[in-house]
Amino acid sequence: MKISHKLLISFGFINLLIALSSALVYYRLNQINQSQQTLLAQALPALQRDEASQKALVATVSALRGYLILGKDPAQAARLKQEWEGAWQIITSQQFDVGLVQSLKSFKSSQEKVWAIAHTEENLPAHTLMLQEAGPLAEAALDQLQSFANEEVATPQDQLSGDRRMLLKQVGDAYNSLSNALSALRDFLISGDPEYRSKYEDYYKFHQQRVAELKQQSSLFSETERSLWQLFEEMGTPFSELVGQVISKRQAPDWDQANYLMAKEIEPMQEILYERLAKQVGETRSKVTAISGEMTQAGHSITRTLLLATGSSIVLGMLVAWLFSRRLTRDIASLVVRAGEVADGKLAANPLPVLSQDELGGLTGSINRMSAQLRNLVSELQGAVGQVDVACQDVGSTTQAIVTDLTAQDIRVKAVASAIEQMSVSTKEVAGNIANAADSAHQVQQQTRQGQNALARMTDAMQQIAAMIGQANHAMGLLEKQSEQVGQITEVIATIAEQTNLLALNAAIEAARAGDQGRGFAVVADEVRQLATRTHQSTAEISQTISAISQQTRQTVTTVSGGTQLVEQGRDAVGLVTETLNAMNQLVQALSGQLEAIATATEQQSKVSAEVAGTVEDIAALSRQSCQQSQQGEGIVARLAGDTGKLTAVIARFELE
């Protein structure tokens, strides 16, 4: 499995854990959002409506009570009425159950009764009866008594007897007692205090006593006073009856009907409705509290989930980074050591164990194959260089022998030229010196045979030189092919190093993306990249060395090819000399067999001798040229031997065992 796949699996599991925690957090957040929406859209508005309804319910009663107190002022009455209607508008705008709606309607109807009856005559029937009937009668009665007293006071002094003075006093007492009784009755109407009722009864009883006494003295009344008294009595009787009604109405529970409705209907209904609204507010507040509790629990769950997911991700990330960095460091350390050994030329180490099937395992296998191929290549190259060195030594020896033979041949050719020159001179004296000519011909024939033998040996040597040069050329071709193979291998190694560098760069980028979790992996990736760089440098040095070897090999092949051509030319020249010597041998044989014709063919023999001299001169030139070319071939072989020594020194850097 590739490192990228392992990293994808490891960090994919971490990402899956994060995704699951994110999904759980999203689910919890969705719950919180739903609870929040429920809280904001339903619970809180309902709570606010219920609380507003509670306050509005209290506000209606407060406005009604204020109206009972301040309602006589039109401005205050209008303000309180507006507050009351606003409070009821708040209540009626809310949604309640049917039972509560009916109760609220009944409650409002009762309050409307209070609004309708408050500050009206029907609200205080005792007060109304007192103000409209009993009070005016009492005032009229008091007026009659006052008029009676005034009439009595107007009586002349001479007519005032003791009884009349007592009558005036009794009228005054009746007036004062009725006035005090009326005042006590009013106080009773206002306060309802039984003490004021008792005072009224005492005053009125005293008043009745004085009235009874006045009746007994009616004989003392004047006509005017009788008329006034009659009016007083007509008013006093209904007053007494009305006072009983006033007291009865004042003592009744509903003497103040508005307050009675407030106490008996509105306030109990208010308590009931307030308790129901309070219960509803409590239920709504419980819902709000429950939703808030759910949101709080969801928040705590999110916190725990995030802490658990974050901690798990950190621990797993550190564990993955530690495992990968440990393994990569271990594997890369062995690769660095092996690369250093290869760079130092130590190729005898055992193959590294391949512990995985990822990129590092592939890199380990590639380095093992590279080391094996380099070891085989260097071994073959050592063998080939050894063969080239031996071939160079053989070619050097052969070339040296060729130079020696060509030197001897040149000497012989010079001797042949001298002999032919002598033969040319002797030809002029052939007539007189035929014996010498025969001897000379015999010597020439012997020397020609020797020249033929020497040329035959030189031809064999030239063929051997050509064969050796062909072998050297073939060895150089093999060396060049092997150098090309080494170059291809180094190119493969360079490609692997570049790919490793790119892989390390990608790993460093991925580690940088991973942040602190990938820092250790980034260090490992940097070591891999440095290893790839050093491997690339080593392959570059090997490529340069192999390139130099290949160039030197090609130069050697070119030089050997030139030597081959020179050997071919020398072999052709030797063939030409051989043919010439054969022809000369035939001529000498003909000369030996036809000595008797020498005399007659002297002139022709001179010409032939001249031609032979020219040919021998050519042979001498060819021999000298062959000698020079052989010396050049010897220099080439020496340079090839030097290059082979350099190549041997380069190869000696590699340790195969």
LUMTOR-913443 format. One line per 4 residues: number of its first residue (from 1); their letters; for each residue z, y, x of C-alpha. Coordinates in nm, 3 decimals, padded with zeros to 5 digits. Each point is the difference from the previous one (the first is absolute). Last residue first. Example, Ala and Ser with C-alpha at 12.3 -4.5 7.8 and 13.67 -1.06 7.14 Angstrom:
<nodes>
2 = sa = 00.714,-00.106,01.367 ~ 00.066,-00.344,-00.137
</nodes>
This chain:
<nodes>
657 = elef = -00.250,-00.826,03.337 ~ -00.283,00.238,-00.091 ~ 00.123,00.313,00.176 ~ -00.255,00.282,-00.018
653 = raiv = -00.008,00.251,00.286 ~ -00.210,-00.248,00.201 ~ -00.291,00.080,-00.231 ~ -00.024,00.349,00.147
649 = atlk = 00.022,-00.134,00.356 ~ -00.268,-00.262,-00.076 ~ -00.223,00.271,-00.143 ~ 00.048,00.202,00.318
645 = gtdg = -00.083,-00.306,00.208 ~ -00.309,-00.066,-00.210 ~ -00.106,00.357,00.057 ~ 00.040,-00.052,00.374
641 = alra = -00.195,-00.329,-00.014 ~ -00.274,00.175,-00.195 ~ -00.004,00.272,00.267 ~ -00.038,-00.268,00.270
637 = vige = -00.273,-00.175,-00.201 ~ -00.182,00.331,-00.027 ~ 00.035,00.054,00.373 ~ -00.139,-00.351,00.067
633 = gqqs = -00.283,00.074,-00.239 ~ -00.074,00.313,00.205 ~ -00.003,-00.212,00.317 ~ -00.234,-00.245,-00.172
629 = qqcs = -00.222,00.291,-00.097 ~ -00.009,00.118,00.362 ~ -00.084,-00.349,00.124 ~ -00.269,-00.040,-00.263
625 = qrsl = -00.151,00.332,00.111 ~ 00.005,-00.112,00.365 ~ -00.164,-00.328,-00.095 ~ -00.258,00.179,-00.210
621 = aaid = -00.080,00.228,00.292 ~ -00.029,-00.300,00.232 ~ -00.224,-00.175,-00.249 ~ -00.214,00.309,-00.017
617 = evtg = -00.025,00.005,00.377 ~ -00.088,-00.368,-00.009 ~ -00.277,00.082,-00.243 ~ -00.129,00.276,00.221
613 = avea = 00.009,-00.231,00.305 ~ -00.171,-00.272,-00.202 ~ -00.269,00.247,-00.090 ~ -00.044,00.095,00.363
609 = svks = -00.004,-00.365,00.100 ~ -00.262,-00.069,-00.265 ~ -00.211,00.283,00.139 ~ 00.044,-00.125,00.351
605 = qqet = -00.079,-00.354,-00.116 ~ -00.326,00.124,-00.146 ~ -00.095,00.154,00.334 ~ 00.103,-00.312,00.180
601 = atai = -00.191,-00.227,-00.236 ~ -00.249,-00.141,00.256 ~ 00.264,-00.057,00.256 ~ 00.245,-00.130,-00.243
597 = aelq = -00.236,-00.265,-00.131 ~ 00.107,-00.257,00.258 ~ 00.356,00.073,-00.088 ~ -00.077,-00.126,-00.345
593 = gsla = 00.276,-00.243,-00.074 ~ 00.276,00.217,00.150 ~ -00.137,00.313,-00.163 ~ -00.033,-00.179,-00.331
589 = qvlq = 00.359,-00.105,00.040 ~ 00.086,00.355,00.093 ~ -00.192,00.126,-00.300 ~ 00.173,-00.251,-00.223
585 = nman = 00.329,00.110,00.141 ~ -00.098,00.362,-00.054 ~ -00.080,-00.078,-00.362 ~ 00.329,-00.176,-00.037
581 = ltet = 00.169,00.290,00.175 ~ -00.161,00.240,-00.242 ~ 00.101,-00.215,-00.296 ~ 00.352,-00.012,00.129
577 = vlgv = 00.001,00.374,00.061 ~ -00.114,00.054,-00.359 ~ 00.263,-00.238,-00.125 ~ 00.261,00.181,00.208
573 = adrg = -00.115,00.327,-00.155 ~ 00.027,-00.150,-00.348 ~ 00.349,-00.129,00.081 ~ 00.095,00.343,00.133
569 = qevl = -00.126,00.161,-00.322 ~ 00.196,-00.252,-00.207 ~ 00.309,00.067,00.212 ~ -00.047,00.374,-00.054
565 = qtgg = -00.028,-00.056,-00.374 ~ 00.316,-00.207,00.002 ~ 00.177,00.267,00.206 ~ -00.098,00.258,-00.261
561 = svtt = 00.139,-00.230,-00.271 ~ 00.316,-00.034,00.208 ~ 00.029,00.379,00.014 ~ -00.053,00.033,-00.375
557 = vtqr = 00.248,-00.280,-00.068 ~ 00.249,00.169,00.234 ~ -00.048,00.332,-00.177 ~ 00.048,-00.178,-00.334
553 = tqqs = 00.316,-00.163,00.134 ~ 00.129,00.335,00.129 ~ -00.060,00.151,-00.342 ~ 00.163,-00.297,-00.173
549 = iasi = 00.299,00.016,00.233 ~ 00.035,00.375,-00.059 ~ -00.025,-00.058,-00.376 ~ 00.259,-00.278,00.026
545 = tqsi = 00.237,00.241,00.180 ~ -00.064,00.279,-00.249 ~ 00.047,-00.241,-00.292 ~ 00.323,-00.129,00.154
541 = eats = 00.124,00.359,00.035 ~ -00.100,00.075,-00.361 ~ 00.167,-00.323,-00.115 ~ 00.319,00.113,00.173
537 = qhtr = -00.023,00.345,-00.161 ~ -00.053,-00.157,-00.345 ~ 00.298,-00.228,00.055 ~ 00.209,00.300,00.103
533 = talq = -00.107,00.185,-00.316 ~ 00.067,-00.306,-00.221 ~ 00.347,-00.034,00.151 ~ 00.063,00.372,-00.060
529 = rved = -00.113,-00.045,-00.364 ~ 00.230,-00.299,-00.044 ~ 00.289,00.200,00.149 ~ -00.078,00.285,-00.244
525 = avva = -00.003,-00.246,-00.291 ~ 00.341,-00.129,00.107 ~ 00.137,00.355,00.009 ~ -00.155,00.069,-00.343
521 = fgrg = 00.162,-00.321,-00.133 ~ 00.336,00.136,00.101 ~ -00.072,00.327,-00.181 ~ -00.132,-00.171,-00.313
517 = qdga = 00.321,00.023,-00.206 ~ 00.045,00.364,00.110 ~ -00.327,00.099,-00.159 ~ -00.222,-00.271,-00.153
513 = raae = -00.300,00.229,00.034 ~ 00.060,00.021,00.374 ~ 00.015,-00.381,00.011 ~ -00.332,-00.018,-00.184
509 = iaan = -00.149,00.245,00.252 ~ 00.148,-00.194,00.293 ~ -00.141,-00.325,-00.147 ~ -00.340,00.164,-00.032
505 = lall = 00.022,00.114,00.364 ~ 00.113,-00.347,00.110 ~ -00.292,-00.157,-00.189 ~ -00.239,00.255,00.155
501 = ntqe = 00.138,-00.080,00.348 ~ -00.022,-00.374,-00.075 ~ -00.360,00.050,-00.112 ~ -00.069,00.190,00.322
497 = aita = 00.169,-00.272,00.207 ~ -00.195,-00.272,-00.183 ~ -00.322,00.193,00.066 ~ 00.097,00.037,00.368
493 = ivet = 00.072,-00.374,00.018 ~ -00.336,-00.073,-00.161 ~ -00.167,00.238,00.248 ~ 00.189,-00.173,00.282
489 = iqgv = -00.137,-00.332,-00.124 ~ -00.352,00.144,-00.014 ~ 00.038,00.135,00.353 ~ 00.126,-00.340,00.120
485 = qesq = -00.303,-00.158,-00.164 ~ -00.224,00.257,00.175 ~ 00.167,-00.086,00.331 ~ -00.063,-00.367,-00.076
481 = kell = -00.366,00.082,-00.059 ~ -00.016,00.199,00.328 ~ 00.166,-00.282,00.194 ~ -00.241,-00.251,-00.152
477 = gmah = -00.289,00.223,00.105 ~ 00.153,00.041,00.348 ~ 00.028,-00.379,00.025 ~ -00.368,-00.033,-00.101
473 = naqg = -00.098,00.262,00.264 ~ 00.211,-00.180,00.259 ~ -00.167,-00.328,-00.094 ~ -00.342,00.166,00.022
469 = imaa = 00.098,00.151,00.339 ~ 00.098,-00.348,00.111 ~ -00.335,-00.143,-00.115 ~ -00.194,00.286,00.163
465 = iqqm = 00.196,-00.044,00.325 ~ -00.068,-00.375,-00.010 ~ -00.370,00.072,-00.052 ~ 00.005,00.247,00.290
461 = adtm = 00.169,-00.259,00.218 ~ -00.265,-00.258,-00.090 ~ -00.273,00.253,00.078 ~ 00.169,00.088,00.332
457 = rala = 00.007,-00.369,00.091 ~ -00.369,-00.033,-00.083 ~ -00.072,00.320,00.194 ~ 00.182,-00.143,00.299
453 = nqgq = -00.196,-00.325,-00.029 ~ -00.326,00.189,-00.033 ~ 00.090,00.219,00.295 ~ 00.079,-00.312,00.205
449 = rtqq = -00.331,-00.148,-00.102 ~ -00.173,00.322,00.098 ~ 00.182,-00.001,00.331 ~ -00.130,-00.348,00.066
445 = qvqh = -00.355,00.093,-00.097 ~ 00.019,00.314,00.212 ~ 00.116,-00.207,00.291 ~ -00.294,-00.239,-00.047
441 = asda = -00.236,00.293,-00.034 ~ 00.142,00.150,00.317 ~ -00.048,-00.327,00.178 ~ -00.353,-00.022,-00.126
437 = anai = -00.060,00.362,00.094 ~ 00.138,-00.062,00.344 ~ -00.240,-00.286,00.034 ~ -00.284,00.212,-00.129
433 = ngav = 00.061,00.268,00.269 ~ -00.339,00.094,00.130 ~ -00.182,00.022,-00.325 ~ 00.303,00.108,-00.183
429 = ekts = 00.042,00.312,00.216 ~ -00.069,00.242,-00.280 ~ 00.192,-00.232,-00.227 ~ 00.290,00.024,00.238
425 = vsmq = 00.060,00.355,-00.103 ~ -00.004,-00.095,-00.367 ~ 00.213,-00.301,00.074 ~ 00.244,00.229,00.181
421 = eias = 00.009,00.214,-00.305 ~ 00.043,-00.312,-00.212 ~ 00.284,-00.106,00.225 ~ 00.165,00.341,-00.022
417 = avak = -00.029,-00.005,-00.377 ~ 00.139,-00.353,-00.012 ~ 00.292,00.111,00.219 ~ 00.062,00.294,-00.229
413 = vrid = -00.011,-00.241,-00.292 ~ 00.248,-00.218,00.179 ~ 00.241,00.289,00.054 ~ -00.043,00.106,-00.359
409 = qatl = 00.066,-00.357,-00.113 ~ 00.322,-00.005,00.202 ~ 00.112,00.319,-00.169 ~ -00.108,-00.142,-00.337
405 = dtvi = 00.205,-00.311,00.066 ~ 00.312,00.206,00.089 ~ -00.043,00.223,-00.303 ~ -00.044,-00.307,-00.221
401 = aqtt = 00.316,-00.152,00.146 ~ 00.194,00.320,-00.081 ~ -00.141,-00.009,-00.351 ~ 00.113,-00.360,-00.040
397 = sgvd = 00.351,00.079,00.119 ~ 00.025,00.306,-00.222 ~ -00.142,-00.194,-00.297 ~ 00.260,-00.271,00.054
393 = qcav = 00.283,00.255,00.027 ~ -00.129,00.179,-00.308 ~ -00.017,-00.330,-00.188 ~ 00.360,-00.076,00.096
389 = dvqg = 00.109,00.346,-00.119 ~ -00.202,-00.036,-00.320 ~ 00.163,-00.337,-00.066 ~ 00.343,00.150,00.058
385 = vagq = -00.087,00.291,-00.226 ~ -00.105,-00.245,-00.271 ~ 00.322,-00.198,00.032 ~ 00.212,00.316,-00.009
381 = lesv = -00.198,00.124,-00.300 ~ 00.060,-00.328,-00.180 ~ 00.376,00.034,00.058 ~ -00.008,00.370,-00.091
377 = lnrl = -00.180,-00.085,-00.322 ~ 00.230,-00.287,-00.087 ~ 00.311,00.216,00.060 ~ -00.155,00.294,-00.184
373 = qasm = -00.088,-00.229,-00.290 ~ 00.353,-00.144,-00.009 ~ 00.162,00.345,00.023 ~ -00.229,00.136,-00.274
369 = rnis = 00.069,-00.301,-00.219 ~ 00.376,00.047,00.041 ~ -00.038,00.376,-00.058 ~ -00.202,-00.071,-00.316
365 = gtlg = 00.261,-00.251,-00.122 ~ 00.278,00.255,00.055 ~ -00.204,00.268,-00.179 ~ -00.060,-00.237,-00.293
361 = gled = 00.373,-00.077,-00.014 ~ 00.073,00.372,00.019 ~ -00.252,00.063,-00.279 ~ 00.164,-00.258,-00.226
357 = qslv = 00.000,-00.381,00.015 ~ 00.334,-00.034,00.174 ~ 00.174,-00.162,00.299 ~ -00.297,-00.041,00.235
353 = plpn = 00.160,-00.127,00.323 ~ -00.133,00.178,00.313 ~ -00.239,-00.205,00.208 ~ 00.139,-00.121,00.337
349 = aalk = -00.024,00.234,00.297 ~ -00.269,-00.053,00.269 ~ -00.191,00.323,-00.060 ~ 00.201,00.233,00.222
345 = gdav = -00.253,00.273,00.082 ~ 00.249,00.291,-00.015 ~ -00.162,00.122,-00.324 ~ 00.027,-00.355,-00.138
341 = egar = 00.371,-00.009,00.093 ~ 00.054,00.343,-00.159 ~ -00.179,-00.118,-00.315 ~ 00.227,-00.309,-00.007
337 = vvls = 00.314,00.216,00.034 ~ -00.122,00.243,-00.268 ~ -00.087,-00.292,-00.230 ~ 00.348,-00.150,00.049
333 = aidr = 00.157,00.337,-00.082 ~ -00.236,00.036,-00.299 ~ 00.131,-00.321,-00.154 ~ 00.369,00.090,00.042
329 = tlrr = -00.047,00.365,-00.098 ~ -00.206,-00.102,-00.303 ~ 00.264,-00.250,-00.111 ~ 00.290,00.240,00.044
325 = sflw = -00.193,00.292,-00.150 ~ -00.102,-00.211,-00.299 ~ 00.351,-00.133,-00.060 ~ 00.165,00.340,00.049
321 = avlm = -00.254,00.182,-00.219 ~ 00.038,-00.262,-00.273 ~ 00.382,00.021,00.018 ~ -00.004,00.382,00.008
317 = glvi = -00.232,00.008,-00.302 ~ 00.209,-00.262,-00.182 ~ 00.322,00.196,00.064 ~ -00.158,00.335,-00.094
313 = ssgt = -00.167,-00.143,-00.309 ~ 00.322,-00.172,-00.109 ~ 00.203,00.318,00.049 ~ -00.255,00.209,-00.189
309 = alll = -00.028,-00.254,-00.281 ~ 00.379,-00.037,-00.032 ~ 00.063,00.376,00.017 ~ -00.283,00.070,-00.243
305 = trti = 00.119,-00.268,-00.241 ~ 00.362,00.117,00.021 ~ -00.105,00.361,-00.065 ~ -00.230,-00.104,-00.283
301 = shga = 00.281,-00.204,-00.154 ~ 00.235,00.297,00.031 ~ -00.259,00.218,-00.173 ~ -00.048,-00.265,-00.270
297 = qtme = 00.378,-00.013,-00.048 ~ 00.010,00.380,-00.028 ~ -00.292,00.003,-00.245 ~ 00.168,-00.273,-00.206
293 = gsia = 00.324,00.196,00.006 ~ -00.183,00.316,-00.108 ~ -00.159,-00.197,-00.284 ~ 00.342,-00.135,-00.099
289 = tvks = 00.157,00.347,00.022 ~ -00.280,00.149,-00.209 ~ 00.038,-00.283,-00.251 ~ 00.376,00.056,-00.003
285 = rteg = -00.063,00.372,-00.052 ~ -00.221,-00.089,-00.296 ~ 00.273,-00.222,-00.141 ~ 00.260,00.268,00.063
281 = vqka = -00.222,00.265,-00.157 ~ -00.046,-00.226,-00.302 ~ 00.375,-00.048,-00.019 ~ 00.050,00.373,00.038
277 = lrey = -00.261,00.056,-00.271 ~ 00.187,-00.240,-00.225 ~ 00.333,00.158,00.095 ~ -00.142,00.346,-00.062
273 = lieq = -00.136,-00.112,-00.335 ~ 00.337,-00.139,-00.104 ~ 00.192,00.300,00.131 ~ -00.245,00.240,-00.161
269 = mpei = 00.019,-00.189,-00.327 ~ 00.377,00.037,00.011 ~ -00.038,00.372,00.084 ~ -00.267,00.067,-00.262
265 = ekam = 00.144,-00.177,-00.297 ~ 00.371,00.054,-00.054 ~ 00.084,00.274,00.248 ~ -00.323,00.200,-00.011
261 = lyna = -00.035,-00.056,-00.374 ~ 00.356,00.128,-00.042 ~ -00.079,00.289,00.234 ~ -00.287,00.098,-00.225
257 = qdwd = 00.196,-00.075,-00.318 ~ 00.301,00.210,00.091 ~ 00.240,-00.091,-00.288 ~ -00.137,-00.353,00.049
253 = paqr = 00.338,-00.165,00.054 ~ 00.143,00.176,-00.308 ~ 00.297,00.228,00.064 ~ -00.212,00.310,-00.027
249 = ksiv = -00.158,-00.123,-00.322 ~ 00.339,-00.065,-00.152 ~ 00.135,00.331,00.126 ~ -00.297,00.186,-00.142
245 = qgvl = 00.019,-00.195,-00.327 ~ 00.366,00.084,-00.037 ~ -00.077,00.358,00.088 ~ -00.263,00.003,-00.273
241 = esfp = 00.253,-00.097,-00.266 ~ 00.245,00.264,00.113 ~ -00.277,00.254,00.018 ~ -00.115,-00.089,-00.351
237 = tgme = 00.350,00.090,-00.134 ~ 00.046,00.313,00.208 ~ -00.314,00.175,-00.113 ~ 00.082,00.014,-00.369
233 = eflq = 00.362,00.079,00.091 ~ -00.106,00.296,00.207 ~ -00.230,00.128,-00.275 ~ 00.291,-00.018,-00.243
229 = wlsr = 00.213,00.174,00.251 ~ -00.246,00.283,00.038 ~ -00.019,00.046,-00.375 ~ 00.376,-00.016,-00.031
225 = etes = 00.028,00.252,00.284 ~ -00.232,00.235,-00.178 ~ 00.196,-00.031,-00.317 ~ 00.321,00.048,00.182
221 = flss = 00.205,-00.291,00.104 ~ 00.376,00.004,-00.057 ~ -00.017,-00.253,-00.274 ~ -00.176,-00.232,00.245
217 = qqkl = 00.331,-00.048,00.176 ~ 00.013,-00.372,-00.051 ~ -00.359,-00.022,00.115 ~ 00.097,00.176,00.321
213 = eavr = 00.262,-00.263,00.067 ~ -00.257,-00.272,-00.047 ~ -00.239,00.181,00.233 ~ 00.277,00.034,00.258
209 = qqhf = 00.067,-00.370,-00.022 ~ -00.371,-00.073,00.022 ~ -00.024,00.205,00.321 ~ 00.297,-00.183,00.147
205 = kyyd = -00.180,-00.322,-00.076 ~ -00.318,00.146,00.154 ~ 00.180,00.095,00.317 ~ 00.168,-00.336,00.028
201 = eyks = -00.322,-00.189,-00.080 ~ -00.194,00.204,00.249 ~ 00.262,-00.053,00.266 ~ -00.011,-00.371,-00.069
197 = ryep = -00.377,00.006,00.030 ~ 00.031,00.188,00.328 ~ 00.233,-00.267,00.123 ~ -00.246,-00.267,-00.111
193 = dgsi = -00.243,00.120,00.271 ~ -00.358,-00.018,-00.125 ~ -00.088,00.259,00.263 ~ -00.243,00.232,-00.173
189 = lfdr = 00.068,-00.089,-00.361 ~ 00.373,-00.002,00.071 ~ -00.025,00.345,00.155 ~ -00.187,00.116,-00.309
185 = lasl = 00.271,-00.145,-00.220 ~ 00.265,00.172,00.209 ~ -00.180,00.333,-00.048 ~ -00.032,-00.056,-00.377
181 = ansl = 00.366,-00.091,-00.019 ~ 00.088,00.315,00.194 ~ -00.207,00.212,-00.239 ~ 00.149,-00.176,-00.300
177 = snya = 00.350,00.049,00.142 ~ -00.071,00.364,00.078 ~ -00.134,00.079,-00.347 ~ 00.271,-00.188,-00.182
173 = dgvq = 00.264,00.170,00.216 ~ -00.152,00.341,-00.070 ~ -00.011,-00.074,-00.372 ~ 00.364,-00.114,00.023
169 = kllm = 00.100,00.321,00.175 ~ -00.179,00.210,-00.259 ~ 00.177,-00.193,-00.275 ~ 00.335,00.052,00.173
165 = rrdg = -00.067,00.374,00.000 ~ -00.092,-00.032,-00.362 ~ 00.325,-00.172,-00.075 ~ 00.202,00.270,00.174
161 = slqd = -00.163,00.270,-00.200 ~ -00.310,00.191,00.087 ~ -00.081,00.244,-00.283 ~ 00.136,00.304,00.181
157 = qpta = -00.197,-00.093,00.301 ~ -00.333,00.019,-00.175 ~ -00.203,-00.322,00.001 ~ -00.274,00.012,00.265
153 = veen = 00.174,-00.268,00.204 ~ -00.033,-00.234,-00.291 ~ -00.368,00.065,-00.030 ~ -00.041,-00.053,00.375
149 = afsq = 00.192,-00.322,-00.026 ~ -00.220,-00.119,-00.285 ~ -00.309,00.106,00.194 ~ 00.125,-00.200,00.295
145 = lqdl = 00.077,-00.290,-00.225 ~ -00.346,00.021,-00.151 ~ -00.153,00.026,00.348 ~ 00.201,-00.299,00.109
141 = aaea = -00.134,-00.192,-00.296 ~ -00.351,00.108,00.095 ~ 00.056,-00.114,00.356 ~ 00.134,-00.329,-00.124
137 = lpga = -00.295,-00.044,-00.233 ~ -00.239,00.091,00.286 ~ 00.167,-00.257,00.226 ~ 00.005,-00.279,-00.251
133 = eqlm = -00.364,00.029,-00.099 ~ -00.262,00.067,00.271 ~ 00.203,00.008,00.316 ~ 00.250,-00.268,-00.090
129 = ltha = -00.254,-00.225,-00.163 ~ -00.223,00.045,00.300 ~ 00.289,-00.063,00.238 ~ 00.092,-00.314,-00.190
125 = plne = -00.366,-00.109,-00.017 ~ -00.056,00.044,00.377 ~ -00.352,-00.135,00.082 ~ -00.138,00.069,-00.347
121 = etha = 00.018,00.375,00.056 ~ -00.231,-00.028,00.299 ~ 00.071,00.036,00.373 ~ -00.071,-00.368,00.056
117 = iawv = -00.159,-00.181,-00.294 ~ -00.361,-00.033,00.118 ~ 00.072,-00.051,00.368 ~ 00.267,-00.254,-00.096
113 = keqs = -00.245,-00.179,-00.227 ~ -00.256,00.010,00.281 ~ 00.255,-00.168,00.224 ~ 00.038,-00.279,-00.254
109 = skfs = -00.378,-00.041,-00.018 ~ -00.019,-00.010,00.380 ~ 00.251,-00.283,00.011 ~ -00.185,-00.189,-00.273
105 = klsq = -00.325,00.038,00.196 ~ 00.178,-00.108,00.319 ~ 00.136,-00.308,-00.177 ~ -00.348,-00.087,-00.127
101 = vlgv = -00.145,00.039,00.350 ~ 00.279,-00.216,00.142 ~ -00.078,-00.277,-00.245 ~ -00.374,00.020,00.067
97 = dfqq = 00.032,-00.026,00.377 ~ -00.044,00.312,00.206 ~ -00.292,00.197,00.143 ~ 00.072,00.354,00.110
93 = stii = -00.167,00.316,-00.133 ~ 00.247,00.011,-00.291 ~ 00.292,00.051,00.238 ~ -00.163,00.279,00.201
89 = qwag = -00.106,00.175,-00.321 ~ 00.357,-00.039,-00.127 ~ 00.129,00.188,00.304 ~ -00.261,00.272,-00.047
85 = eweq = 00.092,00.034,-00.372 ~ 00.369,00.043,00.086 ~ -00.074,00.248,00.278 ~ -00.222,00.202,-00.236
81 = klra = 00.270,-00.002,-00.271 ~ 00.256,00.112,00.255 ~ -00.217,00.294,00.100 ~ -00.077,00.095,-00.363
77 = aqap = 00.369,-00.021,-00.098 ~ 00.100,00.205,00.303 ~ -00.245,00.270,-00.099 ~ 00.096,-00.018,-00.366
73 = dkgl = 00.373,00.029,00.076 ~ 00.177,-00.192,-00.276 ~ -00.087,-00.320,00.184 ~ 00.246,00.056,00.282
69 = ilyg = 00.267,-00.264,-00.074 ~ -00.184,-00.246,-00.223 ~ -00.316,00.072,00.198 ~ 00.177,-00.088,00.321
65 = rlas = 00.108,-00.325,-00.156 ~ -00.359,-00.073,-00.099 ~ -00.128,00.088,00.348 ~ 00.261,-00.229,00.156
61 = vtav = -00.090,-00.280,-00.242 ~ -00.369,00.034,00.079 ~ 00.074,00.029,00.374 ~ 00.201,-00.325,-00.004
57 = lakq = -00.304,-00.181,-00.137 ~ -00.226,00.186,00.246 ~ 00.221,-00.113,00.288 ~ -00.014,-00.358,-00.115
53 = saed = -00.374,00.024,-00.066 ~ -00.050,00.146,00.347 ~ 00.197,-00.295,00.139 ~ -00.217,-00.238,-00.200
49 = rqla = -00.319,00.180,00.102 ~ 00.105,00.009,00.365 ~ 00.088,-00.368,-00.010 ~ -00.331,-00.080,-00.169
45 = plaq = -00.184,00.214,00.255 ~ 00.191,-00.180,00.278 ~ -00.065,-00.349,-00.138 ~ -00.360,00.030,-00.111
41 = allt = -00.252,00.168,00.227 ~ 00.214,00.072,00.304 ~ 00.205,-00.319,-00.003 ~ -00.289,-00.218,-00.114
37 = qqsq = -00.221,00.162,00.263 ~ 00.274,-00.049,00.258 ~ 00.047,-00.360,-00.105 ~ -00.375,-00.054,00.025
33 = niqn = -00.008,00.172,00.338 ~ 00.302,-00.197,00.119 ~ -00.164,-00.322,-00.114 ~ -00.323,00.105,00.169
29 = lryy = 00.201,00.079,00.311 ~ 00.151,-00.349,-00.018 ~ -00.345,-00.155,-00.036 ~ -00.133,00.220,00.282
25 = vlas = 00.297,-00.103,00.214 ~ -00.075,-00.363,-00.080 ~ -00.367,00.055,00.080 ~ 00.096,00.181,00.320
21 = slai = 00.233,-00.285,00.092 ~ -00.282,-00.244,-00.063 ~ -00.243,00.218,00.197 ~ 00.248,00.032,00.288
17 = llni = 00.045,-00.377,00.007 ~ -00.376,-00.043,-00.019 ~ -00.038,00.255,00.281 ~ 00.244,-00.206,00.209
13 = fgfs = -00.193,-00.315,-00.086 ~ -00.324,00.180,00.087 ~ 00.166,00.114,00.323 ~ 00.042,-00.358,00.104
9 = illk = -00.325,-00.133,-00.151 ~ -00.208,00.292,00.129 ~ 00.165,-00.026,00.342 ~ -00.076,-00.370,00.010
5 = hsik = -00.356,00.069,-00.114 ~ -00.041,00.273,00.265 ~ 00.140,-00.237,00.262 ~ -00.264,-00.254,-00.094
1 = m = 00.090,-00.344,-00.132
</nodes>
